[in-house]
Amino acid sequence: NAPPMRAIPIGLVKEELINQYAAINATSTHPHPKAIDASILIARATKGFLIEGIDHHNLIPYCLKYVSDKETIETLTLVNNLPQPEKLVEQDYELLCGPQPVQKKQFLEGMYGLPSNAMFTAISALYMIKYSNSAFEGLKNSIRLGGDVDSLASIVVGILAGKYGIND
């Protein structure tokens, strides 16, 4: 989860440096294409939402322009069509978080929710931002997902508080 957790400030640098810095951020600890894309997604979400004023309901299509991995594009497209968090069903959780319960190597045995996985964290963060109208709502939605929610909540609240303030 480290690459997307560190990526928010990268969205504030010059446009032409965002993807390059996001890749450096990811490869410093997780030199994997999915970790790089996860870092890019969160940096681009920050740029789009906070700087360019992209509406949170349009954030996933905006971010799709910046990744080239076919599987990631397909997954994000499906995630963009999911219902609000309170209407999620079991198969929706598997789309957001991967197979449930979480595999032992990624988290505690028998745990349901988000594993320690950069791409699932980035995808879930974009989804939570889409359906949250305040930092506090984003925090609650992130916690309800279950699993490794501290990483998810830090990203979601960080971006939403940048837009709506932290007082809510």
C-alpha positions in Angstrom: 0.0 0.0 0.0 3.0 2.3 0.3 3.1 3.7 -3.2 -0.5 5.1 -3.3 -0.2 6.2 0.3 2.7 8.5 -0.6 1.3 9.7 -3.9 -1.1 12.5 -2.9 1.6 15.3 -2.8 2.8 14.1 -6.3 -0.5 15.3 -7.7 0.6 18.9 -6.8 3.8 19.0 -8.9 4.1 20.2 -12.5 1.9 18.3 -14.9 4.7 16.9 -16.9 6.4 15.4 -13.8 3.5 13.7 -12.2 3.8 10.2 -13.8 7.6 10.3 -13.6 7.6 11.1 -9.9 4.8 8.6 -9.2 6.9 5.9 -10.9 9.9 6.9 -8.8 7.7 6.8 -5.7 6.5 3.3 -6.4 9.8 1.8 -7.5 11.6 3.0 -4.4 9.9 0.3 -2.4 7.6 -1.7 -4.8 9.1 -2.0 -8.3 6.1 -3.6 -9.9 3.9 -2.2 -12.8 0.7 -2.4 -10.7 2.3 -0.4 -7.9 3.5 2.2 -10.4 0.0 2.5 -11.8 -1.5 2.7 -8.3 0.8 5.6 -7.5 -0.1 7.3 -10.8 -3.8 6.8 -10.1 -3.7 8.5 -6.7 -1.4 11.3 -7.9 -3.8 11.9 -10.9 -6.9 11.8 -8.7 -5.3 14.5 -6.5 -4.5 16.6 -9.5 -7.9 16.2 -11.1 -10.0 16.6 -7.9 -8.1 19.3 -6.1 -6.4 21.3 -8.9 -8.5 20.8 -12.0 -11.9 20.7 -10.2 -13.0 17.4 -11.7 -16.3 16.3 -10.1 -15.9 13.3 -7.8 -18.4 11.3 -9.8 -16.2 11.8 -12.9 -12.9 11.1 -11.2 -12.5 7.4 -12.3 -13.0 8.2 -16.0 -10.5 11.1 -15.6 -7.9 8.8 -14.0 -8.4 6.1 -16.6 -6.6 8.3 -19.2 -3.3 7.9 -17.3 -3.0 4.1 -17.1 -2.3 1.7 -19.9 -2.6 -1.7 -18.1 -5.6 -3.4 -19.7 -6.7 -5.3 -16.6 -6.6 -2.1 -14.5 -8.6 -0.2 -17.1 -11.2 -3.0 -17.2 -11.4 -3.2 -13.4 -11.7 0.6 -13.0 -14.5 0.7 -15.6 -16.4 -2.0 -13.7 -15.8 -0.2 -10.4 -17.1 3.1 -11.8 -20.4 1.3 -12.3 -20.7 0.0 -8.8 -23.5 1.2 -6.6 -23.0 3.4 -3.5 -21.1 1.8 -0.6 -24.2 0.9 1.5 -25.6 -1.1 -1.5 -22.5 -3.2 -2.2 -23.0 -7.0 -2.4 -20.4 -9.7 -1.9 -19.2 -9.8 -5.6 -18.7 -6.0 -5.5 -16.4 -6.4 -2.6 -14.4 -8.9 -4.6 -14.1 -6.4 -7.4 -12.8 -3.7 -5.0 -10.7 -5.9 -2.8 -9.9 -9.1 -4.6 -10.8 -12.6 -3.5 -12.5 -12.9 0.0 -11.5 -13.7 2.6 -8.1 -12.1 2.1 -5.4 -14.5 1.2 -3.1 -15.2 4.2 0.0 -13.9 2.6 -1.6 -10.5 2.2 -3.3 -10.1 5.6 -4.5 -12.0 8.6 -6.1 -15.4 7.8 -9.9 -15.2 7.7 -10.0 -11.4 7.3 -12.5 -9.9 4.9 -12.0 -6.5 3.2 -9.0 -4.8 1.7 -5.7 -6.6 1.5 -2.3 -4.9 1.7 -2.2 -4.4 -2.1 -1.3 -1.1 -3.8 -3.7 -1.5 -6.8 -6.7 -2.6 -4.7 -6.0 0.3 -2.4 -5.9 2.8 -5.3 -9.0 1.4 -6.9 -10.9 1.4 -3.6 -9.7 5.0 -2.9 -11.1 6.2 -6.2 -14.4 4.5 -5.5 -14.7 5.9 -2.0 -13.9 9.4 -3.2 -16.6 9.0 -5.9 -19.2 8.3 -3.2 -18.1 10.7 -0.4 -19.2 14.3 -0.1 -16.9 15.1 2.9 -13.7 13.9 4.6 -15.7 12.4 7.4 -18.0 10.5 5.0 -14.9 9.2 3.2 -13.5 8.0 6.5 -16.6 6.2 7.5 -16.9 4.6 4.0 -13.3 3.5 4.1 -13.6 1.9 7.5 -16.7 0.0 6.5 -14.8 -1.7 3.7 -12.8 -3.6 6.3 -9.3 -5.1 6.1 -6.3 -2.7 5.7 -8.4 0.4 6.1 -5.8 2.7 7.7 -4.0 3.0 4.3 -7.3 3.5 2.4 -8.6 6.0 4.9 -5.4 8.1 4.8 -5.6 8.5 1.1 -9.4 9.1 0.9 -9.4 11.5 3.8 -6.3 13.3 2.6 -7.8 14.0 -0.8 -11.3 14.8 0.4 -10.0 17.1 3.2 -8.0 19.0 0.6 -11.2 19.8 -1.2 -13.8 20.1 1.6 -11.6 20.9 4.6 -10.8 18.8 7.6 -13.4 20.4 10.0 -16.2 18.2 8.7 
